Amino acid sequence: MLLALRQSERLTAWNALTPGKRRGLIAPIEAAARPETRAKRIAALLRAL
């Protein structure tokens, strides 16, 4: 996840979020059972930032 944030240059936006907001955004990614689903959710998160 951190690597994806760095590569997309969205790390500054991520760091501006509160810890609670970060946890809320990470929870669905961690809950994904398949790597494909995880990748889709990370991509969606990066677009949203």
N, C-alpha and C positions, 0 to 999 in steps of 0.2 A: 504494500500500500504506500509506504513512504517513498519507494522508488518511483512508483507511478506519479505521485505528487511532484517529486523533483523533476521528472522528465517532462511533465506537462506545465511546469512553471506555475503551479497553483499552490505551492507550499506556503507562500505568504498569506493567501486567503485562508488556508487551513489553520495556520497559526493564529489568525485573528479570531477564530471561533472559540467559544468557551469550552472548557473540558466536558461539560454535560452535553453540549451540542455535538461535539466530536464523538462521544460514546454513542449517542443516538444515531449518528450516521454510520458508525462502524458496526453496530449490532446486526443489521440485516446482512451485511457482507460476511460476518463471521458465522451467521446462521445458515448460510448456503451450504448445501451438502456436496454439490458438484463444482469442480473448478471452473467449468464454463459459466455457471450461474454467478459465481464469485467475480469472475472477470467482467461480466455484463454489469453487475452492480457497481463495481469500481469505476467502470467507464461512465455510468450514469452519474455517479457522485462527482467525478471530475467535470462533467458537463455542467452540473448544477453549481459548482463553485465558480 
